[in-house]
Amino acid sequence: MSRLNYVFTSESVSEGHPDKVSDRISDEVVDLYLRRAAAEGMDPWNVRVAAETLTTTNRVVIAGETRGPDSVTKDDVERVAREAIKDIGYEQDGFHWRDSTVEVLLHEQSAHIAQGVDKSFEAKAEGDNQQAEGAGDQGIMFGYACTGNEALMPAPIFYSHLILEKLAHERKRGSLQGQLGPDSKSQVSVVYENGKPVGVSSIVVSHQHSSEDQTSDDIRAMVEPTVRGCLPDGWITDDTVWHVNPTGSFVIGGPDGDAGLTGRKIIVDTYGGAAPHGGGAFSGKDSTKVDRSAAYAARYLAKNIVAAGICDWATIQLSYAIGVASPLSIYVDTGGNSALEEKLEKAVGEVMDLTPTGIRKTLGLTNPIFARTAAYGHFGRSPDADGGFSWEKTDLVEAIQNAVS
């Protein structure tokens, strides 16, 4: 039986963290190819991007493979990278959107990879000439949802993200303009009683700031009102331990302080350690890569199961083989009700087509919606009118209820 009384901790990192700068640039490349394909009448289903970014002192290196409109140039890629860095807010001597060197080392997608994605193994065997994509790689993907907040996310990661997202707003457009830099981290330790989140035992915020004359107490005075505003009433008490910039000055931040790489914050991107992770990163990948699209599908299904009131939490695992369209396995865990879990394993394959083509159609993953996912979590966000965060919708509730009734 799972423990009912415990403390669980998750961390988040801001859009200005070096790894998140890299994630953002990689996802801007994905969106660039999708936008250009749509503008030129190319079928966005045929776009392929696998972009990796390295950021360090005054240098950005973008490598990987692509397939898409020939009109996309290295200058275009460099432009979107600089625009992303500017939007994040980097204008410091060691990393500036205008002055940093940007190297673009993208090349054409491997034909051996493309052959398995463009037409699935099953379609080839059956002589099917219709579009039936195979998975872009082998692997396992997980989705998770739980009760406790309206986002149906684990509380520690949900509030860790919210704190940094709100601080970024204050830094860019609010009361903290000119006082804080883009790089920051948060960590929230949530107290659970009877399996429910009820309070916070400790809060950690490390935030880049503008002057070495500012002390840790100065930074706490700046960030504390925002932090308190993000957490439910009564969760912060006199016993809550605060650590704000515990090492002192944090003026040199971002890629000038530490190199960044795409895909190094996969636990931050998902459930903060509260659920399993298949190991594959999301950013920089088009949606033929099931590391990304199937993880989105698994979250979509898990969220709808919990939203349907069937269980308090649900974990879903999907597995795929490169070039094969259908998932090799579907696994559902709701805490030990095997009869319910068997029903759900059958139901999720009935209410959603879990082939790469089916996932992309259902969730609209050929649209340029990926750069916005690069910071503050891929899950627990609100669906956007243009299709962004479509995997956060709860429009399968009735279908799932009917399937298991």
C-alpha positions as CSV (number, residue, x, y, z in Angstrom):
1,M,0.0,0.0,0.0
2,S,1.3,3.5,-0.9
3,R,2.2,5.8,2.0
4,L,-0.4,8.3,3.0
5,N,1.8,10.7,5.0
6,Y,5.0,12.0,3.5
7,V,6.9,15.0,2.0
8,F,7.6,15.0,-1.7
9,T,9.8,17.6,-3.5
10,S,10.0,18.7,-7.2
11,E,12.0,21.4,-8.9
12,S,11.5,23.7,-11.8
13,V,13.9,25.8,-13.9
14,S,13.0,29.0,-15.7
15,E,13.1,29.9,-19.4
16,G,16.4,31.5,-18.7
17,H,18.1,28.4,-17.4
18,P,20.8,27.3,-19.9
19,D,19.1,24.0,-20.7
20,K,15.8,25.7,-21.2
21,V,17.3,28.3,-23.5
22,S,18.6,25.4,-25.6
23,D,15.1,23.7,-25.5
24,R,13.5,26.9,-26.6
25,I,15.8,27.4,-29.6
26,S,15.4,23.8,-30.7
27,D,11.6,24.1,-30.5
28,E,11.7,27.4,-32.4
29,V,13.4,25.5,-35.2
30,V,10.6,22.9,-35.3
31,D,8.0,25.7,-35.4
32,L,10.0,27.5,-38.2
33,Y,9.8,24.5,-40.5
34,L,6.1,23.9,-39.8
35,R,5.2,27.6,-40.4
36,R,7.2,27.8,-43.6
37,A,5.7,24.5,-44.9
38,A,2.2,25.8,-44.3
39,A,3.0,29.2,-45.9
40,E,4.4,27.6,-49.0
41,G,1.7,24.9,-49.5
42,M,3.9,22.0,-48.4
43,D,2.1,19.3,-46.5
44,P,3.2,19.8,-42.9
45,W,2.9,16.1,-42.4
46,N,6.1,15.7,-44.4
47,V,8.2,18.0,-42.1
48,R,10.9,16.3,-40.1
49,V,13.0,18.1,-37.5
50,A,15.4,16.7,-34.9
51,A,17.3,19.8,-33.6
52,E,19.8,19.9,-30.7
53,T,21.2,23.1,-29.3
54,L,24.2,23.8,-27.2
55,T,24.5,27.2,-25.5
56,T,27.6,28.6,-23.7
57,T,29.4,31.9,-23.3
58,N,28.4,34.0,-26.3
59,R,27.9,31.0,-28.5
60,V,25.0,28.9,-29.8
61,V,25.4,25.7,-31.8
62,I,22.4,24.2,-33.5
63,A,22.9,20.7,-34.9
64,G,20.7,17.9,-36.2
65,E,18.6,16.8,-39.1
66,T,15.7,18.2,-41.0
67,R,13.4,17.7,-43.9
68,G,11.1,20.5,-45.1
69,P,10.9,23.6,-47.3
70,D,14.2,24.3,-49.2
71,S,13.6,28.0,-48.5
72,V,14.5,27.6,-44.9
73,T,18.1,28.9,-44.7
74,K,20.8,29.1,-42.0
75,D,20.0,32.8,-41.7
76,D,16.4,31.9,-40.9
77,V,17.4,29.5,-38.2
78,E,19.9,32.0,-36.7
79,R,17.1,34.7,-36.7
80,V,14.7,32.6,-34.7
81,A,17.4,31.7,-32.3
82,R,18.3,35.3,-31.7
83,E,14.6,36.3,-31.3
84,A,14.2,33.5,-28.7
85,I,17.2,34.7,-26.7
86,K,15.9,38.3,-26.9
87,D,12.4,37.3,-25.7
88,I,13.9,35.4,-22.8
89,G,15.8,38.5,-21.8
90,Y,19.5,38.0,-22.3
91,E,21.4,41.2,-22.9
92,Q,24.5,40.6,-20.7
93,D,28.1,40.7,-21.7
94,G,28.6,36.9,-21.7
95,F,25.4,36.1,-23.5
96,H,23.6,38.6,-25.7
97,W,20.9,38.0,-28.3
98,R,22.6,40.4,-30.7
99,D,26.3,39.6,-30.1
100,S,26.5,35.9,-29.5
101,T,27.9,33.7,-32.4
102,V,25.2,31.3,-33.7
103,E,26.4,28.3,-35.7
104,V,23.9,26.3,-37.7
105,L,24.9,22.7,-38.4
106,L,21.6,21.2,-39.5
107,H,21.6,18.6,-42.3
108,E,19.1,16.5,-44.2
109,Q,17.3,13.7,-42.4
110,S,18.8,10.2,-42.9
111,A,17.0,8.2,-45.6
112,H,17.3,5.1,-43.4
113,I,15.3,6.8,-40.6
114,A,12.8,8.4,-43.1
115,Q,11.9,5.1,-44.7
116,G,10.5,3.7,-41.5
117,V,8.6,6.8,-40.6
118,D,7.1,7.7,-44.0
119,K,5.3,4.3,-44.3
120,S,4.9,1.9,-41.5
121,F,6.1,-1.7,-41.5
122,E,2.4,-2.9,-41.4
123,A,1.4,-0.7,-44.4
124,K,4.3,-2.0,-46.5
125,A,3.5,-5.6,-45.6
126,E,-0.2,-5.0,-46.7
127,G,0.6,-3.0,-49.8
128,D,-1.3,0.0,-48.3
129,N,-0.7,3.1,-50.3
130,Q,-2.5,5.4,-47.9
131,Q,-0.6,7.5,-45.3
132,A,0.3,5.2,-42.4
133,E,3.4,6.5,-40.6
134,G,5.6,4.3,-38.5
135,A,7.0,5.4,-35.2
136,G,10.2,7.5,-35.5
137,D,12.0,5.4,-33.0
138,Q,11.6,2.6,-30.5
139,G,11.0,3.4,-26.8
140,I,8.6,3.7,-23.9
141,M,6.5,6.7,-23.0
142,F,4.6,7.5,-19.8
143,G,1.6,9.7,-19.0
144,Y,0.3,10.6,-15.6
145,A,-2.5,12.6,-13.9
146,C,-3.8,12.9,-10.3
147,T,-6.3,14.8,-8.3
148,G,-5.3,17.7,-6.0
149,N,-5.6,20.7,-8.3
150,E,-7.5,21.8,-11.4
151,A,-4.6,20.9,-13.6
152,L,-4.6,17.3,-12.4
153,M,-0.9,17.5,-11.8
154,P,1.3,16.5,-8.9
155,A,1.4,19.5,-6.6
156,P,5.2,19.9,-6.1
157,I,6.0,20.3,-9.8
158,F,2.8,22.3,-10.5
159,Y,3.6,25.0,-7.9
160,S,7.3,24.9,-8.7
161,H,6.5,25.8,-12.3
162,L,3.9,28.4,-11.3
163,I,6.3,30.3,-9.1
164,L,8.9,30.7,-11.8
165,E,6.3,31.5,-14.5
166,K,4.8,34.3,-12.3
167,L,8.3,35.6,-11.4
168,A,9.1,35.8,-15.1
169,H,6.0,37.9,-15.7
170,E,7.0,40.3,-12.9
171,R,10.6,40.4,-14.3
172,K,9.4,41.2,-17.8
173,R,6.3,43.3,-17.3
174,G,5.7,43.8,-13.6
175,S,7.2,45.3,-10.5
176,L,10.6,43.5,-10.7
177,Q,11.8,44.9,-14.1
178,G,15.5,45.6,-14.1
179,Q,16.0,43.9,-10.7
180,L,16.1,40.2,-11.7
181,G,17.7,38.3,-14.5
182,P,16.3,35.5,-16.7
183,D,18.0,32.5,-15.0
184,S,16.3,30.9,-12.0
185,K,15.3,27.7,-10.2
186,S,12.6,26.8,-7.7
187,Q,12.0,23.8,-5.5
188,V,8.9,23.0,-3.4
189,S,8.6,20.3,-0.8
190,V,4.9,19.5,-0.3
191,V,3.5,17.8,2.8
192,Y,0.9,15.1,2.2
193,E,-1.5,13.9,4.8
194,N,-3.9,11.0,4.0
195,G,-2.6,11.1,0.5
196,K,-3.6,14.7,-0.1
197,P,-1.3,17.8,-0.4
198,V,-1.9,20.1,2.6
199,G,1.1,22.3,3.0
200,V,4.7,23.2,2.2
201,S,7.6,22.3,4.5
202,S,10.3,24.1,2.5
203,I,10.7,26.5,-0.5
204,V,13.9,27.1,-2.5
205,V,14.3,29.9,-5.0
206,S,17.6,30.8,-6.6
207,H,17.2,33.8,-8.9
208,Q,19.7,35.7,-11.0
209,H,19.7,39.4,-10.1
210,S,21.1,42.6,-11.3
211,S,23.7,43.7,-8.7
212,E,26.3,42.1,-6.5
213,D,25.3,44.6,-3.8
214,Q,21.9,42.8,-3.5
215,T,21.9,40.3,-0.6
216,S,20.0,37.0,-0.3
217,D,17.6,38.9,2.0
218,D,17.1,41.5,-0.7
219,I,16.2,38.8,-3.2
220,R,13.8,37.2,-0.8
221,A,12.0,40.5,-0.2
222,M,11.5,40.7,-4.0
223,V,10.3,37.2,-4.7
224,E,8.4,36.3,-1.6
225,P,5.2,38.1,-2.4
226,T,5.0,36.3,-5.7
227,V,5.8,32.9,-4.2
228,R,3.1,33.3,-1.5
229,G,0.6,34.3,-4.2
230,C,1.2,31.1,-6.1
231,L,0.5,28.7,-3.2
232,P,-2.9,27.9,-1.6
233,D,-3.9,29.7,1.5
234,G,-2.5,28.2,4.6
235,W,0.2,26.1,2.9
236,I,3.0,28.4,4.1
237,T,3.3,28.5,7.9
238,D,5.8,29.8,10.4
239,D,7.4,26.3,10.2
240,T,8.0,26.6,6.4
241,V,11.8,26.8,5.7
242,W,12.9,29.3,3.1
243,H,16.2,29.2,1.1
244,V,16.4,32.1,-1.3
245,N,19.8,32.5,-3.1
246,P,21.4,30.5,-0.3
247,T,24.9,30.7,-1.8
248,G,24.8,34.5,-2.1
249,S,25.4,36.5,-5.4
250,F,23.9,35.1,-8.6
251,V,24.6,37.9,-11.1
252,I,26.4,35.8,-13.8
253,G,23.7,33.4,-15.0
254,G,22.4,31.6,-18.1
255,P,24.7,30.1,-20.7
256,D,27.5,32.4,-19.6
257,G,27.5,30.8,-16.1
258,D,26.9,27.2,-17.2
259,A,26.6,25.5,-20.6
260,G,23.1,24.4,-21.7
261,L,21.9,21.4,-23.8
262,T,18.6,20.4,-25.3
263,G,16.8,17.7,-23.4
264,R,18.6,17.7,-20.1
265,K,15.5,18.7,-18.0
266,I,13.2,15.8,-18.8
267,I,11.9,15.4,-15.2
268,V,11.2,19.1,-15.0
269,D,9.4,18.9,-18.3
270,T,7.0,16.1,-17.1
271,Y,5.9,15.2,-13.5
272,G,8.8,16.3,-11.3
273,G,9.7,12.7,-10.4
274,A,6.2,11.8,-9.2
275,A,5.7,9.4,-12.1
276,P,7.9,7.3,-14.3
277,H,9.7,8.7,-17.3
278,G,10.7,6.8,-20.5
279,G,13.9,8.7,-20.9
280,G,13.3,10.5,-24.2
281,A,13.4,14.3,-24.4
282,F,10.7,16.3,-26.1
283,S,12.2,19.6,-27.4
284,G,13.5,19.9,-30.9
285,K,11.5,17.0,-32.2
286,D,8.7,17.0,-34.7
287,S,5.7,14.8,-33.7
288,T,6.7,11.8,-35.7
289,K,9.1,11.2,-32.8
290,V,7.0,9.2,-30.4
291,D,9.2,10.3,-27.5
292,R,7.2,13.5,-27.8
293,S,3.9,12.7,-29.4
294,A,3.1,9.5,-27.5
295,A,4.1,11.1,-24.2
296,Y,1.5,13.8,-25.0
297,A,-1.0,11.1,-25.9
298,A,-0.4,9.2,-22.7
299,R,-0.8,12.4,-20.6
300,Y,-4.1,13.2,-22.5
301,L,-5.5,9.8,-21.8
302,A,-4.4,9.7,-18.1
303,K,-5.8,13.2,-17.5
304,N,-9.2,12.2,-19.1
305,I,-9.3,9.0,-17.0
306,V,-8.8,11.0,-13.8
307,A,-11.1,13.8,-14.9
308,A,-13.8,11.1,-15.5
309,G,-13.8,10.4,-11.7
310,I,-12.7,6.8,-12.3
311,C,-9.7,7.0,-10.0
312,D,-7.5,9.5,-8.0
313,W,-4.5,8.9,-10.2
314,A,-3.5,7.1,-13.3
315,T,-0.2,6.1,-15.0
316,I,-0.1,5.0,-18.6
317,Q,2.8,3.4,-20.4
318,L,2.9,3.1,-24.2
319,S,5.7,1.3,-26.2
320,Y,6.7,1.5,-29.8
321,A,9.2,0.1,-32.4
322,I,10.8,2.2,-35.1
323,G,8.8,1.9,-38.4
324,V,5.9,0.2,-36.7
325,A,2.7,2.2,-36.4
326,S,0.7,0.4,-33.6
327,P,1.9,0.5,-30.0
328,L,3.5,-2.7,-28.9
329,S,1.9,-2.5,-25.5
330,I,-0.5,-0.4,-23.4
331,Y,-0.2,-0.5,-19.6
332,V,-2.5,1.3,-17.1
333,D,-1.9,1.6,-13.4
334,T,-4.5,3.1,-11.0
335,G,-3.2,1.7,-7.8
336,G,-4.0,-2.0,-7.8
337,N,-7.6,-2.4,-9.1
338,S,-6.7,-5.0,-11.8
339,A,-10.2,-5.4,-13.2
340,L,-10.5,-1.7,-13.8
341,E,-7.0,-1.5,-15.2
342,E,-7.6,-4.2,-17.7
343,K,-10.8,-2.4,-18.8
344,L,-8.9,0.9,-19.2
345,E,-6.1,-0.8,-21.2
346,K,-8.7,-1.9,-23.7
347,A,-10.6,1.4,-23.5
348,V,-7.7,3.8,-24.2
349,G,-7.0,2.0,-27.5
350,E,-10.7,2.3,-28.5
351,V,-11.2,6.0,-27.7
352,M,-8.0,7.2,-29.4
353,D,-6.0,6.0,-32.4
354,L,-2.5,5.5,-30.9
355,T,-0.6,5.2,-34.1
356,P,1.7,8.1,-34.8
357,T,-0.7,9.3,-37.5
358,G,-3.7,9.0,-35.2
359,I,-2.0,10.9,-32.4
360,R,-0.9,13.7,-34.7
361,K,-4.4,14.0,-36.1
362,T,-6.2,13.9,-32.8
363,L,-3.9,16.4,-31.1
364,G,-3.1,18.6,-34.1
365,L,0.6,18.1,-33.8
366,T,1.5,19.3,-37.3
367,N,0.8,22.9,-36.1
368,P,3.6,25.3,-35.0
369,I,2.8,25.0,-31.3
370,F,6.0,23.8,-29.7
371,A,8.2,26.7,-28.7
372,R,5.7,27.6,-26.0
373,T,6.2,24.2,-24.3
374,A,9.9,24.7,-23.7
375,A,9.6,26.2,-20.2
376,Y,7.3,25.8,-17.2
377,G,6.3,22.2,-18.2
378,H,4.7,20.4,-21.1
379,F,1.8,19.3,-18.8
380,G,-0.6,21.0,-16.5
381,R,-1.1,24.0,-18.9
382,S,-4.3,25.4,-20.3
383,P,-5.2,24.4,-23.9
384,D,-4.8,27.3,-26.3
385,A,-7.3,28.4,-29.0
386,D,-4.8,27.7,-31.8
387,G,-4.2,24.1,-30.7
388,G,-1.4,24.5,-28.3
389,F,-1.4,22.1,-25.3
390,S,-4.2,20.2,-27.0
391,W,-3.2,17.2,-24.9
392,E,-4.6,19.0,-21.8
393,K,-8.2,18.9,-23.0
394,T,-10.6,16.6,-21.2
395,D,-12.9,15.9,-24.1
396,L,-12.6,12.1,-23.8
397,V,-14.3,11.9,-20.4
398,E,-17.6,10.6,-21.6
399,A,-16.1,8.1,-24.0
400,I,-13.9,6.7,-21.3
401,Q,-16.8,6.4,-18.8
402,N,-18.9,4.6,-21.4
403,A,-16.0,2.3,-22.3
404,V,-15.5,1.0,-18.8
405,S,-19.1,1.0,-17.6
